[in-house]
């Protein structure tokens, strides 16, 4: 796509110019060129295009997350890497986890840029880069947490001869990176699965919508590989530490309590927002949220009338 900057604005401000008008009467994927339309699954085309304000809001949220992550993980890597007293084998895993977390934040500039354009910048290439960073960091971070749980288990259960040395730690770190590679490389090279846009069509993940046996097996395998196995290992290793009461400090016992409260804050959005009648009522009472939902009763009536008309016998002349 060629851009014309003769209207007096520079290339950095052009994304704002492109989305200066409210997107109306369009469906998701309307602004993707025809040669790249195969990127967008048919499922997403059933939804109206998202308002630019939702894109801006998402960009703002991810900007704050990016700054927070860069600051926190940057400090972790800096302190743990430069302090001799912290250069232990166990802390190498903490640094590795921080590196994976930073890699995940490398997606954020891409998403912010995509949000201003309201589409994927770079199309297939941009989608692949975004998804590769997310896949590596997500799967790598999950298995690194399992390795950290194993290290804690070894240290506490065998305090004299169970500690992991630096060579073993290095091998385990290499293992986490190799663990993250299969389900990153295979979709990227389209050997098995592929990366496609999702949601607002400004982010990318592996294809989980294509209704064929190959995709179903891929989704099942990546679920087991990147979630079920790491989670099972984490649960197993930490379950072996129940007898270590010294770990139950005041702060440690408050963390689950805070997590429970966080879940109670998320539940209304996760469950209630999926209820069509709730969304319709939310649109009436809080219109500034930008929820666009048809009244379920109206939809039901329209569907019934259309069905009745289609099944009614023809009137003879």
C-alpha positions in Angstrom: 0.0 0.0 0.0 1.4 3.4 -1.0 1.0 6.3 1.4 0.6 9.9 0.3 1.9 12.5 2.7 1.0 15.6 0.6 -1.6 16.7 3.1 1.0 18.1 5.4 1.4 15.4 8.0 4.5 13.3 8.5 4.7 9.5 8.4 4.7 9.2 12.2 1.3 11.0 12.4 -0.2 9.2 9.4 -1.7 6.3 11.4 -3.8 8.8 13.4 -4.9 10.4 10.1 -5.9 7.0 8.7 -8.3 6.2 11.6 -9.5 9.8 12.2 -13.1 8.8 11.1 -15.2 6.4 13.1 -15.5 2.9 11.5 -19.2 2.4 10.7 -21.1 -0.3 8.8 -18.0 -2.4 8.3 -17.2 -6.0 9.4 -13.9 -7.1 10.8 -11.3 -7.5 8.1 -12.8 -4.8 5.8 -9.5 -2.9 5.7 -7.3 -5.8 4.7 -6.3 -6.0 1.0 -7.8 -8.7 -1.1 -4.5 -10.5 -1.6 -4.2 -11.0 2.2 -7.9 -11.8 2.9 -7.0 -15.5 3.4 -5.3 -14.5 6.7 -8.7 -13.7 8.3 -10.8 -16.7 9.3 -14.4 -16.6 8.3 -15.4 -16.6 12.0 -14.1 -13.0 12.6 -15.9 -11.7 9.5 -19.2 -12.2 11.3 -18.4 -9.4 13.8 -18.7 -5.7 13.2 -15.5 -3.7 13.0 -14.2 -2.6 16.4 -14.4 1.1 17.2 -11.1 3.0 17.0 -11.5 3.9 20.6 -11.3 0.3 21.6 -8.1 0.1 19.6 -6.7 3.2 21.3 -7.7 1.8 24.7 -6.0 -1.5 24.0 -2.9 0.4 22.9 -2.9 2.4 26.1 -3.2 -0.7 28.2 -0.4 -2.5 26.4 1.8 0.6 26.7 1.4 0.6 30.5 2.1 -3.2 30.6 5.2 -2.7 28.4 6.6 0.0 30.6 5.9 -2.0 33.7 7.4 -5.2 32.3 10.5 -3.5 30.9 11.1 -1.8 34.2 10.5 -4.9 36.4 12.2 -7.5 34.3 15.0 -5.1 33.3 15.8 -4.5 37.0 15.7 -8.3 37.7 18.2 -9.0 34.9 20.4 -6.1 35.8 20.6 -6.9 39.6 20.9 -10.6 39.3 23.5 -10.4 36.5 25.7 -7.9 38.1 25.6 -8.9 41.8 28.1 -11.6 42.7 26.1 -12.6 45.7 23.1 -13.4 43.5 25.0 -15.4 40.8 23.7 -18.7 42.0 22.5 -21.6 39.9 18.9 -21.1 41.2 18.9 -17.5 40.2 19.9 -18.3 36.7 16.4 -19.7 36.3 15.0 -16.4 37.5 17.0 -14.5 34.9 15.9 -16.9 32.2 12.2 -16.3 33.2 12.8 -12.5 33.0 14.3 -12.9 29.5 11.2 -14.8 28.4 9.0 -12.1 29.9 10.9 -9.4 28.2 10.6 -11.2 24.9 6.8 -11.2 25.4 6.9 -7.5 25.8 8.7 -7.2 22.4 5.3 -7.8 20.9 3.9 -4.7 22.5 5.3 -2.1 20.0 3.9 -4.2 17.2 0.5 -4.3 18.8 0.5 -0.6 19.6 1.4 0.2 15.9 -1.3 -2.2 14.7 -3.9 -0.6 17.0 -3.3 2.8 15.4 -3.6 1.3 11.9 -6.5 -0.9 13.0 -5.0 -3.8 11.2 -1.9 -5.9 11.0 1.1 -4.0 9.8 3.1 -6.3 7.5 0.2 -8.7 7.1 1.6 -12.3 7.1 5.2 -11.3 8.0 4.0 -9.0 10.8 1.7 -11.8 12.0 4.5 -14.4 12.0 6.9 -12.1 13.9 4.3 -11.3 16.6 3.2 -14.9 17.0 6.8 -16.2 17.1 7.6 -13.9 20.0 4.4 -14.8 21.8 4.9 -18.6 21.3 8.6 -18.6 22.4 8.0 -16.4 25.4 4.7 -18.1 26.5 5.8 -21.8 26.1 9.3 -21.0 27.4 8.0 -19.1 30.4 5.7 -22.0 31.3 8.4 -24.7 31.2 10.8 -22.3 33.1 8.3 -22.1 35.9 8.3 -25.9 36.0 12.1 -25.9 36.2 12.0 -23.4 39.0 9.6 -25.6 40.9 11.9 -28.6 40.3 14.8 -26.5 41.7 12.9 -25.5 44.8 11.9 -29.1 45.3 15.5 -30.4 45.0 16.9 -27.6 47.3 14.3 -28.2 50.1 14.0 -31.9 49.9 17.7 -32.6 49.6 19.4 -29.6 51.2 22.9 -31.2 51.4 23.4 -32.9 48.0 20.3 -31.9 46.0 21.3 -28.4 45.0 21.7 -27.9 41.2 25.1 -26.6 40.1 25.7 -24.0 37.4 26.4 -26.6 34.7 23.2 -28.4 35.4 21.4 -25.1 35.5 22.8 -24.1 32.1 21.6 -27.4 30.6 18.1 -26.9 32.1 18.0 -23.4 30.7 19.0 -24.7 27.2 16.2 -27.3 27.7 13.6 -24.6 28.2 14.5 -23.0 24.9 14.5 -26.2 23.0 11.1 -27.0 24.6 9.7 -23.8 23.2 10.9 -24.4 19.7 8.7 -27.1 18.1 5.4 -25.3 18.4 7.0 -22.1 17.3 9.0 -23.3 14.3 6.3 -25.7 12.9 3.5 -23.1 12.6 6.0 -20.4 11.4 7.1 -22.6 8.6 3.6 -23.9 8.0 4.8 -27.5 8.4 2.1 -28.1 11.0 -0.4 -25.4 11.8 0.0 -21.7 11.0 -0.2 -18.3 12.6 -3.3 -16.1 11.9 -4.8 -12.9 13.3 -7.4 -13.1 16.1 -9.6 -10.8 18.1 -9.4 -7.3 16.9 -7.2 -8.6 14.1 -4.2 -6.7 15.5 -2.7 -9.7 17.3 -1.8 -13.2 16.1 -1.8 -16.7 17.5 -1.8 -20.2 16.1 -4.9 -21.3 14.0 -7.5 -22.9 16.2 -10.5 -22.3 14.0 -9.9 -24.3 10.9 -12.3 -27.2 11.1 -10.1 -30.2 10.0 -8.5 -33.1 11.7 -5.0 -31.7 11.3 -5.8 -28.5 13.2 -7.7 -30.3 15.9 -4.7 -32.6 16.6 -2.4 -29.6 16.6 -4.5 -27.7 19.1 -4.7 -30.8 21.4 -0.9 -31.3 21.2 0.0 -27.7 21.9 -2.4 -27.7 24.8 -0.7 -30.7 26.3 2.9 -29.5 25.5 2.7 -25.9 26.5 0.1 -26.1 29.4 -0.8 -29.5 30.7 2.8 -30.8 31.1 4.3 -27.7 32.7 1.3 -27.3 35.0 1.4 -30.9 36.0 5.1 -30.6 36.8 4.6 -27.5 38.8 1.7 -29.0 40.8 3.7 -32.2 41.5 7.0 -30.5 42.7 5.2 -27.9 44.9 2.9 -30.6 46.3 6.1 -32.3 47.7 6.8 -29.2 49.8 3.7 -29.2 51.9 5.7 -30.3 54.9 8.0 -27.3 54.7 6.1 -25.0 57.1 9.0 -22.5 57.1 7.8 -21.5 53.6 4.5 -20.2 54.9 5.6 -16.7 55.7 2.9 -13.9 56.2 3.6 -12.6 52.7 3.5 -16.0 51.1 0.1 -16.8 52.6 -1.4 -13.5 51.5 -0.5 -14.0 47.8 -3.3 -16.7 47.2 -5.7 -14.4 49.1 -4.9 -11.5 46.8 -5.2 -13.8 43.7 -8.7 -14.9 44.8 -9.8 -11.2 45.1 -8.4 -10.5 41.7 -10.4 -13.4 40.2 -13.6 -11.9 41.8 -12.8 -8.7 39.9 -12.4 -10.5 36.6 -15.4 -12.8 36.9 -18.0 -10.2 36.0 -16.2 -9.4 32.8 -15.5 -13.0 31.8 -18.9 -14.5 32.5 -21.4 -11.7 32.5 -20.1 -10.0 29.4 -20.7 -13.3 27.5 -24.4 -13.1 28.2 -26.2 -11.5 25.2 -29.1 -10.1 27.3 -26.6 -8.6 29.7 -24.7 -7.0 26.8 -27.9 -5.6 25.4 -28.9 -4.1 28.8 -25.3 -2.8 29.2 -25.6 -1.0 25.8 -28.8 0.7 27.0 -27.6 1.9 30.4 -23.9 2.5 29.7 -23.7 3.5 26.0 -20.3 5.1 26.3 -18.7 1.6 26.7 -19.3 1.1 23.0 -21.1 -2.2 23.3 -23.0 -3.0 20.1 -25.5 -5.7 20.8 -28.9 -6.3 19.3 -31.8 -6.9 21.6 -32.1 -10.7 21.9 -35.9 -10.5 21.8 -35.7 -8.5 18.5 -33.3 -11.0 17.0 -35.5 -13.9 18.1 -38.6 -12.3 16.6 -36.9 -11.4 13.4 -35.5 -15.0 13.1 -39.0 -16.5 13.8 -40.7 -14.2 11.2 -38.0 -15.1 8.6 -38.4 -18.8 9.3 -42.2 -18.6 9.1 -42.0 -16.7 5.8 -39.6 -19.2 4.3 -41.8 -22.2 5.3 -45.2 -20.7 4.4 -46.9 -22.3 1.4 -47.0 -20.1 -1.7 -50.3 -18.3 -2.4 -52.0 -19.4 -5.5 -53.1 -16.7 -8.0 
